[in-house]
Amino acid sequence: MSAETPSRQLHLNLFVYPGGHHEAAWRHSASAAPDRLLDVRFYQDLARSAEAAAFDGVFFADGSALADNVRYASRFRLEPFTWLSAIAAATERVGLIGTASTTYSEPYNLARLFASLDHLSGGRAGWNIVTTGAPQAAGNFGLDAHPVHAERYERARDFLEAVGKLWDSWEDDALVADRHSGLFADTDRIHAVDHEGPLLKVRGPLNIPRSPQGRPVYVQAGSSEDGRAFAARYAEAVFTAHQTLRSGQDFYADIKKRAARLGRDPGRLLVLPGVSPFIASTEAGARRLHDEFNELTQPEYSLQLLHRLLGVRLTQEELDGPVPRELIDTDGERGNGSRFQLVLDIVEREQPTVRELLHRLAGARGHRVIAGTPEQVADQLQQWYEEGAADGFNVMPPWLPGGFGLFADHVVPLLRRRGLFREAYTGRTLREHYGLDRPSSRYAPPRSAAAVPVG
């Protein structure tokens, strides 16, 4: 691989999943003891490690319901704003990206939460925007049924318009705090938003001044047709899953073209695929380590995951037979999901046995797993980055904390020597880490606007 310094540098997030991203991580002796997964100091230590490596951010996923397969894996969910607030108190620079659902949240409450996090962290908040795919969430919010895919995205678009107005409702100079005159806030610069969309109605204004970043960085993780259209219009970073370089390149080119057609600068929409690395001093050692984790998987858990992804119910007696492609229905609601298509592509491209497919999914639920030496991992990241498949990566350690320690200690220095990753932070906010402009309030006079809001 070339050692020449590129004109841009890649971006790296640490994607934290309780215990690690491999489904059997909690059973492996290298992983943290399960009781540490409810200890805030465990996560603060991880975030400090990410900050010491100058990572752009730490990313914390969330869901609105208990996972069906918690019987066999560490799939509980800590509430992300509480979690990120604890991380903010223990760090100074690393970005704080949390998941919140547009289906099961209200714009005003969520706008306050993110504005507060952005203020209290000094401008480090990022919002992973999800519409929630788990149908069992509906019953937790008084609904008889989970809204269908298209309806969830219609609400998400309306939601983004409403919260964007709320974050803009205070102009930057509305907070005066002039002790001499006694003027605390210039109410002429605080605006009722009076949002009336197809599904949502919000009066405003927000009851907190405009935050350091203006609004959190918009992150989005859906790669379906609706998800791509949504990302092209609103997202500033896209978290995505791909198994092959060609698939990554196709997605990268498509999402950038969509953004350009909407009048956006494609360079201000970052594509960050997930990668889950098993790292050892030799390739054989890395593969043995990967095999150790796969040997700890429990078929009942894995088959439940396969059913959730593909809608096919299989038994342990079928593990060593081929995946029955003819039983996979591509016409239903599940077929709209990007992860469904990713798994279906594996089935059609590789024709694996059921056991082989389950092991492919065990590492990171469809994200790309690499088993190799630090040099091999760095080579693959560099290839995807330089050949138009990624602007950076969500690093998804198979186990924690050691899986991340290996990456930070052995892969990051290689990326730096190749001129691909920063030696140290040059900014303080997540927007600055990502090279993104700070948007002006849509209510500010044109003369003071420094950037045009995206949504």
C-alpha positions in Angstrom: 0.0 0.0 0.0 1.2 3.5 -0.7 2.6 5.6 2.1 1.9 8.9 0.5 -0.1 11.4 2.6 -3.6 11.8 1.1 -5.4 15.1 0.7 -7.9 14.0 3.3 -7.7 11.7 6.3 -10.0 9.0 7.4 -12.4 9.2 10.3 -12.7 6.6 13.1 -15.5 6.0 15.6 -15.5 3.4 18.4 -18.8 1.6 18.3 -19.5 0.4 21.8 -21.8 -2.7 22.2 -22.1 -4.2 25.7 -19.4 -6.9 25.9 -18.4 -6.6 22.3 -19.9 -7.1 18.9 -19.4 -10.9 18.6 -22.5 -12.6 19.9 -20.5 -14.9 22.1 -18.1 -12.3 23.4 -19.5 -12.4 26.9 -18.6 -16.1 27.2 -14.9 -15.7 26.1 -12.3 -15.4 28.9 -10.7 -12.3 27.2 -13.8 -10.3 27.6 -14.7 -8.1 30.6 -16.8 -9.9 33.3 -20.5 -9.4 32.6 -21.0 -7.5 35.8 -18.7 -4.7 34.4 -21.2 -4.0 31.7 -23.4 -2.1 34.1 -20.4 -0.2 35.6 -20.0 3.4 34.3 -16.3 3.2 34.9 -15.9 0.5 32.3 -17.4 2.7 29.6 -15.6 5.8 30.8 -12.3 3.9 30.5 -13.2 2.8 26.9 -14.1 6.4 25.9 -10.8 7.7 27.4 -9.0 5.0 25.4 -10.7 6.2 22.2 -9.9 9.8 23.1 -6.2 8.9 23.7 -6.2 7.5 20.2 -7.8 10.7 18.8 -10.9 8.9 17.6 -13.6 11.2 16.1 -16.3 9.7 18.4 -17.7 7.0 20.5 -21.0 5.6 19.2 -23.6 4.0 21.4 -26.5 2.1 19.8 -30.0 1.8 21.4 -33.3 0.0 20.9 -36.8 0.6 22.2 -37.5 -3.0 23.3 -35.8 -5.9 25.0 -34.2 -8.1 22.4 -35.8 -11.5 21.8 -32.4 -13.2 22.1 -31.2 -11.8 25.4 -31.5 -15.3 26.8 -28.1 -16.1 25.1 -26.3 -12.8 24.7 -25.6 -9.5 26.3 -28.2 -7.6 24.5 -29.7 -5.3 27.2 -29.7 -1.5 26.5 -28.5 1.3 28.7 -30.2 4.6 28.1 -27.9 6.6 25.8 -28.3 10.1 27.1 -27.5 8.9 30.6 -24.6 6.9 29.2 -23.2 9.8 27.1 -23.5 12.3 29.9 -21.3 10.0 32.0 -18.8 9.8 29.1 -18.9 13.6 28.7 -17.8 14.1 32.3 -14.8 11.8 31.8 -13.5 13.1 28.5 -12.7 16.4 26.8 -12.5 15.9 23.0 -14.0 12.7 21.7 -17.4 13.0 20.0 -20.5 11.5 21.7 -22.9 9.8 19.2 -26.2 8.4 20.6 -29.2 6.7 19.0 -32.7 8.1 19.3 -35.8 7.0 17.5 -38.0 9.3 15.5 -40.9 6.8 15.8 -40.9 6.5 19.6 -39.7 10.0 20.6 -41.3 13.5 20.5 -39.4 16.3 18.8 -39.5 18.8 21.7 -38.2 16.3 24.3 -35.5 15.0 22.0 -34.4 18.5 21.0 -33.9 19.4 24.7 -31.9 16.2 25.4 -29.5 16.7 22.5 -29.1 20.5 23.1 -28.3 19.8 26.7 -25.8 17.2 25.9 -24.1 19.5 23.3 -23.9 22.3 25.8 -22.6 20.2 28.7 -20.0 18.4 26.5 -18.7 21.6 24.8 -20.1 20.7 21.4 -19.5 17.0 21.0 -23.0 15.6 20.4 -24.1 13.4 17.4 -27.5 11.9 16.8 -27.8 8.5 15.2 -31.3 8.9 13.6 -33.3 5.7 13.5 -36.9 4.9 12.7 -36.8 1.6 14.8 -37.0 -1.7 13.1 -38.1 -3.9 16.1 -41.9 -4.4 15.9 -42.1 -5.4 19.6 -41.4 -1.8 20.5 -44.9 -0.8 19.6 -46.4 -2.3 22.7 -44.0 -0.4 24.9 -45.5 2.9 23.7 -49.2 2.2 23.7 -49.5 1.2 20.0 -51.3 -1.9 18.7 -48.9 -2.3 15.8 -45.5 -1.1 14.6 -45.8 1.5 11.8 -44.7 0.1 8.4 -41.4 1.1 6.8 -42.6 3.9 4.6 -44.7 5.5 7.4 -41.8 5.5 9.8 -39.7 7.4 7.2 -42.5 9.9 6.6 -42.6 10.6 10.3 -38.8 10.8 10.4 -38.7 13.5 7.7 -41.4 15.5 9.6 -39.5 15.0 12.8 -36.2 16.3 11.4 -37.9 19.5 10.1 -39.4 20.1 13.6 -36.3 19.5 15.7 -34.2 21.5 13.2 -36.4 24.5 13.8 -36.3 24.0 17.5 -32.5 23.9 17.6 -32.5 27.1 15.5 -35.2 28.9 17.5 -32.6 30.8 19.5 -30.3 32.8 17.3 -26.6 32.7 18.4 -26.6 36.1 19.9 -30.0 35.8 21.7 -28.3 35.1 25.0 -27.1 38.6 26.0 -26.5 38.3 29.8 -25.6 42.0 30.1 -25.3 42.7 33.9 -25.0 46.4 33.3 -28.3 46.8 31.4 -30.1 43.9 33.1 -30.9 42.3 29.7 -30.5 38.6 29.9 -32.0 37.4 26.6 -33.0 39.3 23.5 -36.4 37.9 22.9 -36.6 39.4 19.4 -34.0 36.8 18.5 -36.0 33.9 20.1 -38.5 32.5 17.7 -41.6 30.3 18.0 -41.3 27.7 15.3 -45.0 27.0 14.8 -44.2 23.8 12.9 -47.2 22.1 11.3 -46.1 19.1 9.3 -48.1 16.2 7.9 -47.8 14.3 11.1 -46.3 16.6 13.8 -47.2 19.9 15.3 -44.7 21.8 17.5 -45.0 25.4 18.7 -41.6 26.1 20.3 -39.3 27.8 20.9 -36.9 25.5 22.7 -36.3 26.4 26.3 -32.5 26.3 26.1 -30.1 28.6 24.1 -28.5 27.5 20.8 -25.8 24.9 21.5 -22.1 25.1 20.6 -22.5 23.1 17.3 -25.8 24.7 16.4 -27.3 21.3 16.3 -25.8 17.8 16.8 -24.1 16.0 13.9 -26.8 14.1 12.0 -25.9 10.5 11.6 -28.1 7.9 9.8 -27.7 4.1 9.5 -30.4 2.9 7.1 -29.3 1.7 3.6 -32.7 0.8 2.2 -34.2 2.9 -0.6 -36.0 5.1 1.9 -32.9 5.2 4.1 -30.7 6.3 1.3 -33.1 9.1 0.2 -33.3 10.2 3.8 -29.5 10.2 4.3 -28.9 12.1 1.1 -31.1 14.9 2.3 -30.3 15.1 6.0 -27.3 13.0 7.1 -23.8 14.3 7.7 -22.4 10.8 8.4 -23.8 7.5 7.3 -23.1 4.2 9.2 -23.4 1.3 6.8 -22.7 -2.4 6.5 -21.0 -4.0 3.5 -19.3 -7.4 2.9 -17.4 -6.6 -0.3 -15.4 -3.7 -1.7 -17.7 -3.5 -4.7 -20.8 -3.3 -2.6 -19.1 -0.5 -0.5 -18.1 1.3 -3.7 -21.6 1.1 -5.2 -23.2 2.5 -2.0 -20.6 5.2 -1.6 -21.1 6.4 -5.2 -24.8 6.3 -5.0 -25.2 8.2 -1.7 -22.8 10.9 -2.8 -24.6 11.3 -6.2 -28.0 11.6 -4.4 -26.6 14.3 -2.1 -25.2 16.2 -5.1 -28.5 16.1 -6.9 -30.0 17.8 -3.8 -27.5 20.6 -4.0 -25.3 19.3 -1.2 -21.5 19.1 -1.1 -20.9 15.3 -1.3 -17.7 15.8 0.7 -19.8 16.9 3.7 -21.6 13.5 3.8 -19.3 11.0 5.3 -19.7 7.2 4.6 -18.5 5.1 7.5 -18.8 1.3 7.1 -18.6 -1.0 10.1 -15.6 -3.2 10.5 -15.0 -5.8 13.3 -11.3 -6.9 13.5 -9.8 -10.0 15.0 -6.1 -9.1 15.4 -3.1 -11.2 16.1 0.6 -11.3 15.3 0.0 -13.8 12.5 -2.9 -14.4 10.2 -3.3 -17.9 11.4 -3.4 -16.7 15.0 -6.1 -14.2 14.1 -8.2 -16.9 12.4 -7.8 -19.2 15.4 -9.0 -16.4 17.6 -12.0 -15.9 15.4 -12.7 -19.6 15.5 -12.6 -19.6 19.3 -15.4 -17.1 19.4 -17.4 -18.9 16.8 -17.1 -22.1 18.8 -18.8 -20.4 21.7 -21.9 -19.4 19.7 -25.2 -21.1 20.6 -27.2 -22.3 17.7 -30.6 -21.5 19.2 -29.5 -17.9 19.6 -28.0 -17.8 16.1 -31.1 -19.3 14.5 -33.3 -16.7 16.2 -31.1 -14.0 14.7 -31.4 -15.6 11.2 -35.2 -15.7 11.6 -35.3 -12.1 12.5 -33.1 -11.1 9.5 -34.6 -13.4 6.9 -37.9 -14.6 8.2 -36.8 -18.3 7.8 -37.2 -20.7 10.7 -34.6 -23.5 10.7 -33.6 -26.1 13.2 -30.2 -27.3 14.6 -30.6 -30.5 12.4 -30.3 -28.3 9.3 -27.0 -26.5 10.4 -24.8 -28.4 8.0 -27.1 -28.2 5.0 -27.4 -25.3 2.5 -29.4 -22.2 3.4 -32.8 -22.8 1.7 -33.0 -19.8 -0.6 -36.4 -20.8 -1.9 -37.9 -20.2 1.6 -36.8 -16.6 1.8 -39.6 -14.2 0.9 -38.4 -11.0 -0.7 -41.8 -9.4 -1.2 -42.8 -8.6 2.4 -42.1 -5.7 4.8 -38.8 -7.3 5.9 -37.5 -7.2 2.3 -37.4 -3.4 2.5 -34.5 -3.6 5.0 -30.9 -3.1 4.0 -29.6 -5.8 6.4 -32.1 -8.3 4.8 -30.5 -7.6 1.4 -27.0 -7.8 2.8 -27.6 -11.3 4.2 -29.5 -12.4 1.1 -26.5 -11.3 -1.0 -24.2 -13.6 1.1 -26.6 -16.5 0.6 -26.8 -16.0 -3.2 -23.1 -15.2 -3.7 -21.5 -17.8 -1.5 -24.1 -20.5 -1.1 -23.0 -21.2 2.5 -24.3 -23.9 4.8 -26.5 -22.6 7.6 -23.7 -23.0 10.1 -21.3 -21.0 7.9 -23.8 -18.2 7.5 -24.5 -18.1 11.2 -20.8 -17.8 11.9 -20.6 -14.9 9.3 -23.4 -13.1 11.2 -22.1 -13.9 14.7 -19.1 -11.5 14.4 -21.0 -8.2 13.9 -24.6 -8.9 12.7 -23.7 -8.5 9.0 -20.9 -5.9 9.3 -17.6 -6.9 7.8 -15.3 -9.0 9.9 -11.5 -9.0 9.3 -9.2 -11.6 10.8 -5.5 -10.8 10.3 -2.3 -9.1 11.4 -2.3 -5.3 12.2 -0.8 -4.8 8.7 -3.5 -6.8 7.0 -6.2 -4.9 8.8 -4.6 -1.5 8.0 -4.2 -2.6 4.3 -7.9 -3.4 4.0 -9.0 -0.2 5.6 -6.7 1.8 3.3 -7.9 0.0 0.2 -11.6 0.8 1.0 -10.7 4.3 1.9 -8.5 5.0 -1.2 -10.7 3.1 -3.7 -14.0 4.9 -3.0 -15.8 2.8 -0.5 -15.4 4.7 2.7 -14.5 8.1 4.3 -13.6 6.2 7.5 -14.9 3.4 9.7 -17.0 2.5 12.7 -14.6 0.2 14.6 -16.6 -2.6 16.2 -14.4 -4.6 18.5 -15.5 -8.3 18.7 -14.8 -8.2 22.5 -14.1 -5.4 25.0 -11.9 -4.0 26.2 -9.0 -5.9 24.7 -10.4 -6.0 21.1 -10.3 -2.2 21.0 -6.9 -2.1 22.7 -5.3 -4.2 20.0 -6.7 -1.9 17.3 -5.7 1.3 19.0 -2.2 0.0 19.9 -1.3 -1.8 16.7 -3.5 -0.6 13.8 -3.8 3.1 14.5 0.0 3.7 14.5 0.2 2.0 11.1 -2.5 4.3 9.7 -0.7 7.3 11.1 2.6 6.3 9.6 0.8 6.0 6.2 -0.6 9.6 6.7 -4.1 8.3 6.9 -5.1 9.3 10.4 -4.5 12.3 12.7 -1.7 12.3 15.3 -3.8 14.5 17.6 -7.0 16.5 17.6 -7.0 19.8 15.9 -10.5 20.8 17.0 -12.8 20.4 20.0 -16.3 19.7 18.6 -17.5 16.6 16.7 -18.2 18.9 13.7 -14.6 20.0 13.7 -13.4 16.4 13.9 -15.5 15.5 10.9 -14.6 18.6 9.0 -18.2 19.9 8.9 -19.4 23.5 9.0 -21.5 24.8 11.9 -24.9 25.7 10.5 -26.4 29.1 11.1 -29.9 29.5 12.6 -32.5 29.6 9.9 -34.0 32.6 11.7 -30.8 34.6 11.7 -30.7 37.6 9.3 -28.9 36.7 6.0 -26.0 38.9 6.8 -25.0 36.8 9.8 -25.6 33.4 8.2 -22.3 31.4 7.9 -23.8 28.3 6.4 -27.0 27.0 5.0 -28.9 24.5 7.2 -29.2 21.0 5.8 -32.7 20.3 7.2 
